[in-house]
Each structure stands twice: as structure tokens, then as C-alpha cells.
Amino acid sequence: MYENSKTPKFLMTTKSIRIKDIAKLAGVSEGTVDRVLHNRGNVSIIALNKVNSVLNEIHYKPNLLARSLGRARNFKVSVLIPEPKTDAYWEEVNSGIIQASAEWENYGVTIDPFYYVHDGELSLELIANRSLNAKPDGMVIAPIFYPQALHVFSRLQELGLPYVLFNTNIPESKPLSFIGQDLFQSGMLAGQLMSIGNITREDILILHIGESIKDSVYLMEKEKGFREFYEKNVHHPVSITSINLDVNESLFKQNLEDMVKDKKITGIFVSTSKPVSTVAQIIQENSRQGIRLIGYDMLPENKNYLKNGWISFLINQNPKRQVIQGISHMVNHLLFNKHVPCTELFPLEVITQHNVDSYITSGIH
């Protein structure tokens, strides 16, 4: 049997474990080890026990072997997202970064998150430059602020550094890949959901809360899609008013409550994820049953208000899956020079009061 005292020291302290090393320790052929690792059968019980004993002793993780199939060097990937501490949407994204980091660590890949805000010393452009000091081999970016993002892309192109976008697509940036949803179609879908069953006059608010639409391309695309649906498909009288609200203003909630109390308002479309629950809370507090509220994403508070009927529809964007897939595309490009799709669009998933529980239990979000 395998004896711990006979283990070569390098096998206990390095991740460069090869099939032939495992075979030597177990006293079996390399082919036997390969069949055990890949579950290909045709292995005797004695040989299987020998190999598994070695794998247990050296705390072997199967993905470590993939290093020998890739390249000898380690890689670094920087991931740039908005600050997650105060936004549940970006907390979801950050949890995806943590998961992907653990999964790719065994391939010798380091995933470094960097967090930015709209302006100041933590702006997207300055944080991107700071991340470059870590000398990454590639970047994965959620570029929600358009002007700053263009400067970052120009810098990365100068350096010849590959980058993947998720959440927000900026086509002229020419990324290695984009992962996310078609935001214009997302807005169109929101318009369709808002119009269902309405045959008389509608007075609708589009609320952009906490972000300026002039700097945020993804907000502009959603609003454009929403408005175009109504222009092309709805023939009864409609008033659509777009309003930017700053959550830090002293009268923010009062202004929001005044809007909700307006009996003419028939629907509210919130273009971002986090503020939807705030709007739902004010609708509930004022017992405004007649307002159709549409927003984004399966954040905990959003799910609660959806279940109770104060949110009519949520369009789920799968933020965690987006970043995991974006990191996967970048790592596969770096490690294995694998072709990755230029665009990977996630489906536009409509979640309602009646399918939310089954959607949660399915685990696909």
C-alpha cells in the first residue's frame, strides 16, 4: 500500500501533479490512473483502491490535472464590477466571482475582483488603471458607464489585452466576447408586459433610480425598447414619462410617494434591480392596487413583493451566471486558446407571482 512517508515532497506542496506521479505512487500503470480519473471502467478493485488511496493522501483535485493539458504558466484575470456592498444585484455578481475563483484556482488561474463607482478616485477608469498594475492577462468587465468605458477599452486595445464584457454590451468596443441579454429587447418585453389587458388610456412612469441615464448605456437601451414597443403596437392613448431619481436626495421617498398616489398612474417600469422593492413597498403602504409594477431580477426583497402581488413581473437577468460565464470564456481563451462566442445572449425570463417558487426550487437562476 501507499505510504505517506514515501511521498515525494514536491507532490505534497505543489499543484503540478501528473498522471505518471500518481501511477508511480500507487504502483499501477499510467493507463490505470487515467481510467480511474476519467471513470472509464476496466479497473480492478485492488488497483482502484490503490489509486484512490493516493488521491486521498495528496488531497488531489481532478482539475489540477488540467494544468498539464494547458500551459505551464499561471494566469491572472481582473474582474471589474460596480461596488457590491450597497447593491444586492452586484452582490449576486460578486458571489459569482467568488465561485468562479474557487473553480479556476485549480488550473493555476487567479481571479482578482476590482470595484468601481461612478466618479472620483474609485471611478471605472481609475480602477481599471489600478487593476492593470497587477499585470493581468485579461479582463472581464461590466461597463455600465459609457464614456469611461470607452477610455478603458482604448487603453486595453493599446496594450493588446483581451477583455470580455458582461451585463452591458458596447458593440464598438470589440470585446473578445459579450455575455448578457439584449437590453433593447428587454425593454420591448417590459413594454409588452405593461400593455397586457390595457385597452384604455395608460399613464406610465419609467423610473431610473440611482443612476444617470445619460451615462448608463444599458438604461438607455431598456427605455428605447420600452418606448418602441408602445409606438409600434399600442393604439390607445398613452403617456410615458421618464424620471431620474437620486436615492440620496432628502425628498427621494416623498417624491416617489407623490408619484404612486397620483391616481392617473397605471404602471411603473423600474429600469434597475435594487430599487424595485422600494417602489413596491411604497405602493403597498399606499394600497395602490391599480399600478402594474415591472422590474428586474430575483433579489430577496423583489421575490417577497412579487409573491405578495405588489410586483407584477420581474425580468430575470441571471447576474451570477453572467459573470461566471464571462470568466469561463476568458480563462478558456487564455489557458487553451479555445474559441469563445462573440456574443452569448441569455434568455429573457419572465417571473410572476405564480411561477416564482418553482423557478427558485429549480435552481436554474
Backbone hydrogen bonds in HBPLUS format (Angstrom, degrees):
<---DONOR---> <-ACCEPTOR-->    atom                        ^
c    i                          cat <-CA-CA->   ^        H-A-AA   ^      H-
h    n   atom  resd res      DA  || num        DHA   H-A  angle D-A-AA Bond
n    s   type  num  typ     dist DA aas  dist angle  dist       angle   num
A0006-LYS N   A0003-GLU O   3.00 MM   3  5.52 150.5  2.09 111.8 120.5     1
A0007-THR N   A0004-ASN O   3.07 MM   3  5.37 164.8  2.10 112.2 116.3     2
A0011-LEU N   A0008-PRO O   2.99 MM   3  5.64 140.4  2.15 116.7 126.8     3
A0012-MET N   A0009-LYS O   3.03 MM   3  5.40 140.5  2.19 106.6 117.6     4
A0013-THR N   A0010-PHE O   3.29 MM   3  5.22 149.4  2.39  95.5 104.3     5
A0014-THR N   A0010-PHE O   2.98 MM   4  5.72 128.2  2.26 148.5 154.3     6
A0021-ASP N   A0018-ARG O   3.11 MM   3  5.27 127.2  2.40  98.9 112.3     7
A0022-ILE N   A0018-ARG O   3.19 MM   4  6.58 160.4  2.23 154.1 158.4     8
A0023-ALA N   A0019-ILE O   2.89 MM   4  6.13 161.4  1.92 155.2 161.1     9
A0024-LYS N   A0020-LYS O   3.00 MM   4  6.09 154.2  2.06 139.0 145.0    10
A0025-LEU N   A0021-ASP O   3.11 MM   4  6.35 162.2  2.14 148.9 153.2    11
A0026-ALA N   A0022-ILE O   2.96 MM   4  6.13 154.0  2.03 149.6 157.0    12
A0027-GLY N   A0023-ALA O   2.87 MM   4  5.84 123.9  2.19 139.0 152.7    13
A0028-VAL N   A0023-ALA O   3.08 MM   5  5.12 156.6  2.13 143.2 147.6    14
A0033-VAL N   A0029-SER O   3.27 MM   4  6.66 157.7  2.32 147.0 151.9    15
A0034-ASP N   A0030-GLU O   2.92 MM   4  6.18 161.7  1.96 151.4 156.7    16
A0035-ARG N   A0031-GLY O   2.98 MM   4  6.22 154.1  2.05 144.8 151.2    17
A0036-VAL N   A0032-THR O   3.00 MM   4  6.28 149.8  2.09 147.4 155.7    18
A0037-LEU N   A0033-VAL O   2.87 MM   4  6.11 170.2  1.88 160.3 162.4    19
A0038-HIS N   A0034-ASP O   3.05 MM   4  6.14 150.7  2.14 144.4 151.8    20
A0040-ARG N   A0035-ARG O   2.84 MM   5  4.77 161.5  1.88 139.0 145.0    21
A0039-ASN N   A0036-VAL O   3.25 MM   3  5.02 163.4  2.27  99.2 103.9    22
A0048-LEU N   A0044-SER O   2.86 MM   4  6.05 162.0  1.89 154.8 160.6    23
A0049-ASN N   A0045-ILE O   2.95 MM   4  6.11 158.5  1.99 147.7 152.8    24
A0050-LYS N   A0046-ILE O   3.05 MM   4  6.32 154.1  2.12 145.3 152.5    25
A0051-VAL N   A0047-ALA O   3.00 MM   4  6.27 166.6  2.02 156.0 158.2    26
A0052-ASN N   A0048-LEU O   2.94 MM   4  6.10 169.7  1.95 153.5 156.8    27
A0053-SER N   A0049-ASN O   2.91 MM   4  5.93 147.8  2.01 142.0 150.6    28
A0054-VAL N   A0050-LYS O   3.18 MM   4  6.49 155.2  2.24 146.0 151.4    29
A0055-LEU N   A0051-VAL O   2.95 MM   4  6.26 166.3  1.97 155.4 159.3    30
A0056-ASN N   A0052-ASN O   2.92 MM   4  6.05 154.5  1.99 145.7 151.9    31
A0057-GLU N   A0053-SER O   3.06 MM   4  6.23 157.2  2.11 144.3 150.4    32
A0058-ILE N   A0054-VAL O   3.04 MM   4  6.28 158.2  2.09 159.0 163.6    33
A0060-TYR N   A0055-LEU O   2.93 MM   5  4.98 165.9  1.95 154.5 155.9    34
A0059-HIS N   A0056-ASN O   3.27 MM   3  5.08 159.3  2.31  98.8 104.3    35
A0064-LEU N   A0061-LYS O   2.90 MM   3  5.72 157.2  1.96 129.1 135.5    36
A0065-LEU N   A0062-PRO O   3.12 MM   3  5.89 147.9  2.23 120.3 126.3    37
A0066-ALA N   A0063-ASN O   2.98 MM   3  5.34 139.3  2.15 106.2 117.4    38
A0067-ARG N   A0064-LEU O   3.13 MM   3  5.74 155.0  2.20 112.6 119.4    39
A0068-SER N   A0065-LEU O   3.04 MM   3  5.78 140.1  2.20 118.2 125.7    40
A0069-LEU N   A0066-ALA O   2.92 MM   3  5.01 139.5  2.08 100.1 112.6    41
A0070-GLY N   A0066-ALA O   3.06 MM   4  6.34 123.4  2.40 143.9 159.1    42
A0070-GLY N   A0067-ARG O   3.17 MM   3  5.13 144.3  2.30  96.4 106.8    43
A0075-PHE N   A0108-GLY O   3.14 MM  33  6.53 156.2  2.20 144.2 150.7    44
A0110-THR N   A0075-PHE O   2.84 MM  35  6.24 164.8  1.86 157.7 161.0    45
A0137-ASP N   A0076-LYS O   2.75 MM  61  5.41 166.1  1.77 141.6 146.1    46
A0077-VAL N   A0110-THR O   2.85 MM  33  6.21 158.1  1.89 168.5 174.2    47
A0112-ASP N   A0077-VAL O   2.82 MM  35  6.12 166.3  1.84 158.5 163.3    48
A0078-SER N   A0138-GLY O   3.07 MM  60  6.50 157.3  2.12 159.2 158.0    49
A0140-VAL N   A0078-SER O   2.79 MM  62  6.24 152.4  1.87 157.2 166.2    50
A0079-VAL N   A0112-ASP O   2.84 MM  33  6.02 157.6  1.89 148.3 148.7    51
A0114-PHE N   A0079-VAL O   2.75 MM  35  5.97 149.6  1.84 168.1 163.9    52
A0080-LEU N   A0140-VAL O   2.82 MM  60  6.31 154.7  1.89 158.0 166.4    53
A0142-ALA N   A0080-LEU O   2.99 MM  62  6.25 151.6  2.07 163.4 171.5    54
A0081-ILE N   A0114-PHE O   3.05 MM  33  6.49 161.5  2.08 166.9 171.2    55
A0116-TYR N   A0081-ILE O   3.00 MM  35  6.29 151.7  2.08 139.9 148.2    56
A0083-GLU N   A0116-TYR O   2.89 MM  33  5.45 142.5  2.03 154.4 150.2    57
A0087-ASP N   A0084-PRO O   3.34 MM   3  5.31 168.8  2.35 107.3 110.6    58
A0091-GLU N   A0087-ASP O   2.96 MM   4  6.25 136.7  2.15 145.3 158.6    59
A0092-GLU N   A0088-ALA O   3.04 MM   4  6.27 147.9  2.15 141.3 147.6    60
A0092-GLU N   A0089-TYR O   3.13 MM   3  5.26 122.0  2.48  95.6 109.0    61
A0093-VAL N   A0089-TYR O   3.18 MM   4  6.62 152.1  2.26 140.1 147.6    62
A0094-ASN N   A0090-TRP O   2.84 MM   4  6.00 156.8  1.90 139.8 146.3    63
A0095-SER N   A0091-GLU O   2.94 MM   4  6.21 148.4  2.04 145.2 153.1    64
A0096-GLY N   A0092-GLU O   3.15 MM   4  6.50 141.6  2.30 140.2 150.5    65
A0096-GLY N   A0093-VAL O   2.95 MM   3  5.05 123.5  2.28  97.3 112.6    66
A0097-ILE N   A0093-VAL O   3.01 MM   4  6.46 144.7  2.14 146.6 157.0    67
A0098-ILE N   A0094-ASN O   3.03 MM   4  6.36 157.6  2.08 149.3 154.5    68
A0099-GLN N   A0095-SER O   3.03 MM   4  6.25 158.7  2.07 142.5 148.1    69
A0100-ALA N   A0096-GLY O   2.89 MM   4  6.07 166.3  1.91 150.5 154.2    70
A0101-SER N   A0097-ILE O   2.84 MM   4  5.96 153.0  1.91 147.3 155.3    71
A0102-ALA N   A0098-ILE O   3.15 MM   4  6.42 156.0  2.21 147.6 152.3    72
A0103-GLU N   A0099-GLN O   3.09 MM   4  6.36 154.9  2.15 147.6 154.9    73
A0104-TRP N   A0100-ALA O   2.92 MM   4  6.08 158.1  1.96 154.5 159.0    74
A0105-GLU N   A0101-SER O   3.01 MM   4  5.86 126.9  2.30 138.8 150.5    75
A0107-TYR N   A0104-TRP O   2.96 MM   3  5.34 157.7  2.01 111.8 119.2    76
A0109-VAL N   A0104-TRP O   3.34 MM   5  5.60 156.5  2.39 143.0 141.7    77
A0108-GLY N   A0105-GLU O   2.94 MM   3  5.29 159.2  1.99 116.3 119.1    78
A0117-VAL N   A0122-LEU O   2.66 MM   5  5.52 154.6  1.72 137.3 144.6    79
A0123-SER N   A0120-GLY O   3.22 MM   3  5.45 151.8  2.31 118.4 115.9    80
A0127-ILE N   A0123-SER O   2.88 MM   4  6.03 166.2  1.90 163.0 167.3    81
A0128-ALA N   A0124-LEU O   2.87 MM   4  5.97 152.1  1.95 147.0 154.9    82
A0129-ASN N   A0125-GLU O   3.11 MM   4  6.35 155.3  2.17 143.0 149.1    83
A0130-ARG N   A0126-LEU O   2.94 MM   4  6.20 148.6  2.04 141.8 151.1    84
A0131-SER N   A0127-ILE O   2.86 MM   4  6.11 150.5  1.94 145.8 153.6    85
A0132-LEU N   A0128-ALA O   3.10 MM   4  6.38 138.3  2.28 139.9 150.8    86
A0133-ASN N   A0130-ARG O   3.09 MM   3  5.38 142.5  2.23 102.6 113.1    87
A0134-ALA N   A0131-SER O   3.08 MM   3  5.53 152.3  2.16 108.3 116.2    88
A0135-LYS N   A0132-LEU O   2.90 MM   3  5.13 158.9  1.94 110.3 115.9    89
A0139-MET N   A0162-PRO O   3.08 MM  23  6.58 152.4  2.16 145.1 153.7    90
A0164-VAL N   A0139-MET O   2.83 MM  25  6.31 152.2  1.91 150.7 159.3    91
A0141-ILE N   A0164-VAL O   2.82 MM  23  6.24 161.4  1.86 164.0 169.7    92
A0166-PHE N   A0141-ILE O   2.99 MM  25  6.31 145.6  2.11 152.1 154.4    93
A0144-ILE N   A0142-ALA O   3.13 MM   2  5.95 130.8  2.38 107.3  93.8    94
A0149-ALA N   A0145-PHE O   2.97 MM   4  6.00 156.3  2.03 156.4 164.0    95
A0146-TYR N   A0215-ASP O   2.81 MM  69  5.63 147.1  1.91 160.0 164.7    96
A0150-LEU N   A0146-TYR O   3.13 MM   4  6.40 154.1  2.20 158.9 164.0    97
A0151-HIS N   A0148-GLN O   3.10 MM   3  5.34 121.4  2.46 101.1 115.0    98
A0152-VAL N   A0148-GLN O   3.11 MM   4  6.49 154.7  2.17 150.4 157.8    99
A0153-PHE N   A0149-ALA O   2.89 MM   4  6.19 163.6  1.92 159.4 163.0   100
A0154-SER N   A0150-LEU O   3.05 MM   4  6.22 156.4  2.11 143.5 149.8   101
A0155-ARG N   A0151-HIS O   3.10 MM   4  6.34 154.6  2.16 145.0 151.2   102
A0156-LEU N   A0152-VAL O   2.97 MM   4  6.28 161.0  2.01 155.1 160.0   103
A0157-GLN N   A0153-PHE O   2.89 MM   4  6.08 155.1  1.96 150.4 157.2   104
A0158-GLU N   A0154-SER O   3.05 MM   4  6.27 149.5  2.15 141.7 149.7   105
A0159-LEU N   A0155-ARG O   3.13 MM   4  6.45 149.5  2.23 144.8 152.6   106
A0160-GLY N   A0156-LEU O   2.97 MM   4  6.07 114.1  2.42 135.0 151.7   107
A0161-LEU N   A0156-LEU O   3.00 MM   5  5.25 162.1  2.03 153.4 153.0   108
A0160-GLY N   A0157-GLN O   3.16 MM   3  4.91 146.0  2.28  93.3 103.4   109
A0176-LEU N   A0163-TYR O   2.81 MM  13  5.71 161.7  1.84 167.7 170.0   110
A0165-LEU N   A0177-SER O   2.91 MM  12  6.29 162.7  1.94 164.0 164.5   111
A0179-ILE N   A0165-LEU O   2.92 MM  14  6.37 148.9  2.02 140.7 150.0   112
A0168-THR N   A0166-PHE O   2.83 MM   2  5.56 142.8  1.96  99.4  90.5   113
A0167-ASN N   A0179-ILE O   3.05 MM  12  6.60 136.7  2.25 153.2 162.6   114
A0173-SER N   A0170-ILE O   2.83 MM   3  5.63 163.1  1.85 131.5 137.1   115
A0174-LYS N   A0171-PRO O   3.25 MM   3  6.01 167.7  2.27 122.4 124.8   116
A0178-PHE N   A0342-CYS O   2.91 MM 164  6.18 134.0  2.12 125.5 138.3   117
A0344-GLU N   A0178-PHE O   2.77 MM 166  6.13 152.3  1.85 164.1 172.8   118
A0180-GLY N   A0344-GLU O   3.13 MM 164  6.58 159.6  2.17 158.2 160.7   119
A0346-PHE N   A0180-GLY O   2.59 MM 166  5.51 160.5  1.63 146.5 153.9   120
A0186-SER N   A0182-ASP O   2.86 MM   4  6.11 141.4  2.01 144.1 156.7   121
A0187-GLY N   A0183-LEU O   3.00 MM   4  6.24 151.3  2.08 142.5 148.0   122
A0188-MET N   A0184-PHE O   2.97 MM   4  6.34 151.5  2.05 143.7 152.4   123
A0189-LEU N   A0185-GLN O   2.82 MM   4  6.07 157.0  1.87 147.6 153.1   124
A0190-ALA N   A0186-SER O   3.00 MM   4  6.29 156.5  2.05 145.1 151.4   125
A0191-GLY N   A0187-GLY O   2.96 MM   4  6.25 151.7  2.04 145.8 153.5   126
A0192-GLN N   A0188-MET O   2.94 MM   4  6.30 153.7  2.01 149.4 156.6   127
A0193-LEU N   A0189-LEU O   2.90 MM   4  6.20 163.2  1.93 157.1 161.0   128
A0194-MET N   A0190-ALA O   2.93 MM   4  6.10 153.0  2.00 144.5 152.2   129
A0195-SER N   A0191-GLY O   3.05 MM   4  6.22 144.5  2.18 143.8 152.5   130
A0198-ASN N   A0195-SER O   3.03 MM   3  5.49 167.1  2.05 133.4 136.3   131
A0202-GLU N   A0237-PRO O   2.97 MM  35  6.48 152.7  2.05 147.1 155.1   132
A0239-SER N   A0202-GLU O   2.85 MM  37  6.23 153.1  1.92 150.7 159.8   133
A0266-THR N   A0203-ASP O   2.85 MM  63  5.40 161.9  1.88 144.6 150.8   134
A0204-ILE N   A0239-SER O   2.73 MM  35  6.04 168.8  1.75 175.4 176.1   135
A0241-THR N   A0204-ILE O   2.93 MM  37  6.33 164.2  1.96 159.4 163.0   136
A0205-LEU N   A0267-GLY O   2.99 MM  62  6.41 158.1  2.04 149.1 154.3   137
A0269-PHE N   A0205-LEU O   2.82 MM  64  6.21 165.8  1.84 166.1 170.9   138
A0206-ILE N   A0241-THR O   2.81 MM  35  6.05 164.9  1.84 150.9 152.7   139
A0243-ILE N   A0206-ILE O   2.89 MM  37  6.23 163.9  1.91 171.4 172.7   140
A0207-LEU N   A0269-PHE O   2.87 MM  62  6.18 156.2  1.93 148.7 156.8   141
A0271-SER N   A0207-LEU O   3.16 MM  64  6.35 164.1  2.19 157.5 161.0   142
A0208-HIS N   A0243-ILE O   2.93 MM  35  6.18 172.6  1.94 162.0 164.1   143
A0245-LEU N   A0208-HIS O   2.92 MM  37  6.23 162.0  1.95 153.0 155.6   144
A0210-GLY N   A0245-LEU O   2.85 MM  35  6.17 170.0  1.86 175.1 174.1   145
A0215-ASP N   A0212-SER O   3.26 MM   3  5.72 147.7  2.37 109.0 117.0   146
A0219-LEU N   A0216-SER O   3.14 MM   3  5.57 133.5  2.37 107.8 119.0   147
A0220-MET N   A0216-SER O   3.28 MM   4  6.65 159.1  2.33 151.4 157.2   148
A0221-GLU N   A0217-VAL O   3.04 MM   4  6.26 157.8  2.09 150.8 156.0   149
A0222-LYS N   A0218-TYR O   3.27 MM   4  6.37 158.3  2.32 136.4 141.6   150
A0223-GLU N   A0219-LEU O   3.04 MM   4  6.28 167.6  2.06 153.5 156.6   151
A0224-LYS N   A0220-MET O   2.91 MM   4  6.07 161.6  1.95 150.0 155.7   152
A0225-GLY N   A0221-GLU O   3.02 MM   4  6.19 162.4  2.05 148.9 153.1   153
A0226-PHE N   A0222-LYS O   2.98 MM   4  6.19 161.5  2.01 151.1 156.2   154
A0227-ARG N   A0223-GLU O   2.95 MM   4  6.13 172.6  1.95 158.9 160.1   155
A0228-GLU N   A0224-LYS O   2.95 MM   4  6.07 157.0  2.00 147.6 154.5   156
A0229-PHE N   A0225-GLY O   3.05 MM   4  6.27 153.2  2.12 148.9 154.8   157
A0230-TYR N   A0226-PHE O   3.40 MM   4  6.78 162.5  2.43 148.6 151.7   158
A0231-GLU N   A0227-ARG O   2.95 MM   4  6.21 159.1  2.00 151.8 158.3   159
A0232-LYS N   A0228-GLU O   3.00 MM   4  6.09 154.1  2.07 150.2 155.1   160
A0233-ASN N   A0229-PHE O   2.92 MM   4  5.80 142.1  2.06 149.5 159.3   161
A0234-VAL N   A0230-TYR O   3.15 MM   4  4.96 156.8  2.20 128.1 130.8   162
A0249-GLU N   A0246-ASP O   3.13 MM   3  5.62 166.0  2.15 115.5 119.9   163
A0252-PHE N   A0249-GLU O   3.13 MM   3  5.23 162.4  2.16 114.6 114.8   164
A0255-ASN N   A0251-LEU O   2.79 MM   4  5.89 165.1  1.82 160.9 164.0   165
A0256-LEU N   A0252-PHE O   3.01 MM   4  6.24 156.5  2.06 147.7 154.7   166
A0257-GLU N   A0253-LYS O   2.83 MM   4  5.99 153.1  1.90 143.5 151.0   167
A0258-ASP N   A0254-GLN O   2.93 MM   4  6.20 152.8  2.00 147.7 154.8   168
A0259-MET N   A0255-ASN O   3.15 MM   4  6.43 151.0  2.23 143.5 150.5   169
A0260-VAL N   A0256-LEU O   3.06 MM   4  6.36 160.2  2.10 148.9 154.0   170
A0261-LYS N   A0257-GLU O   2.93 MM   4  6.12 152.4  2.01 149.5 156.8   171
A0262-ASP N   A0259-MET O   3.18 MM   3  5.33 144.6  2.31 100.4 110.5   172
A0265-ILE N   A0262-ASP O   3.11 MM   3  5.82 153.0  2.18 119.6 125.9   173
A0292-ARG N   A0266-THR O   2.96 MM  26  6.34 162.8  1.99 136.8 139.4   174
A0268-ILE N   A0292-ARG O   2.85 MM  24  6.24 158.7  1.89 154.6 157.6   175
A0294-ILE N   A0268-ILE O   2.99 MM  26  6.40 161.9  2.02 164.0 169.0   176
A0270-VAL N   A0294-ILE O   2.94 MM  24  6.28 166.8  1.95 171.8 173.0   177
A0276-VAL N   A0273-SER O   3.32 MM   3  5.89 156.9  2.38 116.1 122.7   178
A0278-THR N   A0275-PRO O   3.03 MM   3  5.12 122.5  2.37  99.0 114.0   179
A0279-VAL N   A0275-PRO O   3.09 MM   4  6.45 159.7  2.13 159.2 163.6   180
A0280-ALA N   A0276-VAL O   2.90 MM   4  6.17 160.3  1.94 150.0 156.2   181
A0281-GLN N   A0277-SER O   2.86 MM   4  6.00 151.9  1.94 142.1 149.3   182
A0282-ILE N   A0278-THR O   3.18 MM   4  6.46 157.2  2.23 145.8 150.7   183
A0283-ILE N   A0279-VAL O   2.96 MM   4  6.25 155.1  2.02 151.0 158.5   184
A0284-GLN N   A0280-ALA O   2.90 MM   4  6.13 159.1  1.95 150.4 155.9   185
A0285-GLU N   A0281-GLN O   2.87 MM   4  6.11 163.9  1.90 151.1 155.5   186
A0286-ASN N   A0282-ILE O   3.09 MM   4  6.17 139.4  2.26 138.6 148.0   187
A0288-ARG N   A0283-ILE O   3.04 MM   5  5.28 168.0  2.06 149.4 152.1   188
A0287-SER N   A0284-GLN O   2.98 MM   3  4.88 161.3  2.02 104.5 110.1   189
A0291-ILE N   A0288-ARG O   3.47 MM   3  6.16 173.7  2.48 121.4 121.5   190
A0312-SER N   A0293-LEU O   2.83 MM  19  5.28 145.4  1.95 138.9 150.5   191
A0313-PHE N   A0293-LEU O   3.39 MM  20  6.87 156.2  2.45 150.0 154.4   192
A0295-GLY N   A0313-PHE O   3.18 MM  18  6.63 159.8  2.22 154.0 159.1   193
A0315-ILE N   A0295-GLY O   2.98 MM  20  6.40 157.2  2.04 142.8 147.8   194
A0297-ASP N   A0315-ILE O   3.15 MM  18  5.87 158.1  2.20 115.8 121.7   195
A0302-ASN N   A0299-LEU O   2.99 MM   3  5.18 111.1  2.48 104.4 121.6   196
A0303-LYS N   A0299-LEU O   2.92 MM   4  6.16 158.5  1.97 165.5 172.6   197
A0304-ASN N   A0300-PRO O   3.22 MM   4  6.51 153.4  2.29 145.0 151.6   198
A0305-TYR N   A0301-GLU O   3.12 MM   4  6.44 165.4  2.14 156.5 158.6   199
A0306-LEU N   A0302-ASN O   2.91 MM   4  6.06 146.2  2.02 146.3 156.7   200
A0307-LYS N   A0303-LYS O   2.91 MM   4  6.10 162.3  1.94 150.5 154.4   201
A0308-ASN N   A0304-ASN O   3.13 MM   4  6.37 147.2  2.24 142.5 151.2   202
A0310-TRP N   A0305-TYR O   2.92 MM   5  5.26 134.5  2.14 160.4 161.2   203
A0311-ILE N   A0305-TYR O   3.23 MM   6  5.62 146.7  2.35 118.0 114.7   204
A0309-GLY N   A0306-LEU O   3.08 MM   3  5.14 157.8  2.13 103.7 110.6   205
A0314-LEU N   A0351-ILE O   3.01 MM  37  5.10 158.1  2.05 147.6 153.0   206
A0351-ILE N   A0314-LEU O   2.79 MM  37  5.10 171.8  1.79 160.4 162.9   207
A0316-ASN N   A0349-GLU O   2.86 MM  33  5.29 154.7  1.92 153.3 156.9   208
A0322-GLN N   A0318-ASN O   3.01 MM   4  6.22 152.4  2.09 154.2 162.9   209
A0323-VAL N   A0319-PRO O   3.29 MM   4  6.60 163.8  2.32 153.1 153.4   210
A0324-ILE N   A0320-LYS O   3.18 MM   4  6.38 163.4  2.21 150.3 155.4   211
A0325-GLN N   A0321-ARG O   2.93 MM   4  6.02 160.9  1.97 150.2 155.0   212
A0326-GLY N   A0322-GLN O   2.90 MM   4  6.13 153.5  1.97 145.8 154.0   213
A0327-ILE N   A0323-VAL O   2.91 MM   4  6.10 162.6  1.94 152.7 155.9   214
A0328-SER N   A0324-ILE O   2.97 MM   4  6.14 154.5  2.04 141.4 149.3   215
A0329-HIS N   A0325-GLN O   2.94 MM   4  6.19 158.3  1.98 151.7 156.0   216
A0330-MET N   A0326-GLY O   3.15 MM   4  6.41 161.5  2.18 146.2 150.8   217
A0331-VAL N   A0327-ILE O   2.90 MM   4  6.10 168.0  1.91 158.5 161.4   218
A0332-ASN N   A0328-SER O   2.93 MM   4  6.02 165.9  1.95 152.3 156.5   219
A0333-HIS N   A0329-HIS O   3.06 MM   4  6.19 147.4  2.17 140.8 149.6   220
A0334-LEU N   A0330-MET O   2.99 MM   4  6.29 156.4  2.05 148.6 154.9   221
A0335-LEU N   A0331-VAL O   2.75 MM   4  5.83 176.2  1.76 163.8 164.8   222
A0336-PHE N   A0332-ASN O   3.10 MM   4  5.44 147.5  2.21 124.8 134.5   223
A0338-LYS N   A0332-ASN O   3.12 MM   6  5.50 172.1  2.13 131.7 129.3   224
A0337-ASN N   A0333-HIS O   3.04 MM   4  4.39 126.1  2.35 113.3 119.7   225
A0355-ASN N   A0352-THR O   3.36 MM   3  5.50 146.4  2.48 100.9 109.2   226
A0356-VAL N   A0352-THR O   3.15 MM   4  5.84 127.9  2.44 150.9 158.2   227
A0359-TYR N   A0355-ASN O   3.00 MM   4  6.09 148.1  2.11 147.7 157.4   228
A0360-ILE N   A0356-VAL O   2.96 MM   4  6.18 155.6  2.02 148.1 154.1   229
A0361-THR N   A0357-ASP O   3.00 MM   4  6.26 168.7  2.01 155.1 157.4   230
A0362-SER N   A0358-SER O   3.06 MM   4  6.04 131.9  2.30 133.0 144.4   231
A0363-GLY N   A0360-ILE O   3.22 MM   3  5.73 149.2  2.32 109.8 117.4   232
